[in-house]
Amino acid sequence: MPLAVKAQEAISPAVPGFGAIYQIENPDMSPDTSLTYKIVIDVTIGSASPKEVNFALNNIARMFNLHVASGVPKENMDIIAVVHSKAAVNMLNDKAYKRINKVKNPNKDLISALSKAGVNIYVCGQSLIVRGFDSKELHPDVDISVSALTILTEYQLKGYALLKF
């Protein structure tokens, strides 16, 4: 069945101000609103530019917004973001980020919004050490895991679906 497309405003019901999506009327497939969505997200992609919001982090907001806009209760979304590799720098506070990139961290408000919405954000401790970042330099809404490898395997064994951004 062809999808009727019409101009509409983007919305962000779960993570206000980020990950804007469009409501789809009468889709042939939509999320099961009776499920609890347990999702662990492997975030390795860094920002395209130090001045830009990280696409992968914004995609977490999009995924959350898509589920909630489709009728999944916000409390049925259990989301864990595991950040490492080139994305680790995006987890720094403004002072540390500016020291490295000469601009304030454009991801700080998105990180706060994700956390406020209920997303648990972990940065890989191994990535911090390899990149020379101090744990005191992290955004206050970011926690540290021993490693991305251990937390990703643990959550998958606990029944979380794995997404990679």
Helices and strands as residue ranges (DSSP letters): E 37-43, H 55-69, G 74-76, E 77-83, G 85-91, H 94-101, H 108-117, E 120-124, H 125-131, G 135-137, E 143-145, H 148-157, E 161-164
